[in-house]
Amino acid sequence: MLKRVLATAAITLNLVSGLALAQKKGDADKGKEVFEQCGVCHNATTDEKKMGPSLKGLYKKPKLANGQKPTDAAILGIINKGKGAMPAFDEVLSADEKADLMAYLKTI
């Protein structure tokens, strides 16, 4: 019973912190600098695929590569947990860097 309560609390805390970050305003100029790490695998200027999908017009796409709509929460989830060959960046990027990156992704 205690394990279930702790697991539920951990999941809830993770979701709430993710939603708070999704609502945080970022700096697109700083996000462009953060994107340099992403640019090794993702294109920002053309639709050409590298190792990962192009992120040009990411927020304008009807669906992400995983089938989800391109919302802040969905994109943050992929950044945090990774997907396929993409590693998780939850422990690599700070909350500010993630907010900045997401602000930049909205401009491309």
Buried (B, 14 or more C-beta within 10 A) or exposed (E): EEEEEEEEEEEEEEEEEBEEBBEBEBBBEBBBEBBEBBBEBBBBEEEEEBEBBBBBEBBEBEEBBEEEEBEBBBBBBBBBEEBEEBEEBBEEBEEBBBBBBBBBBBEB
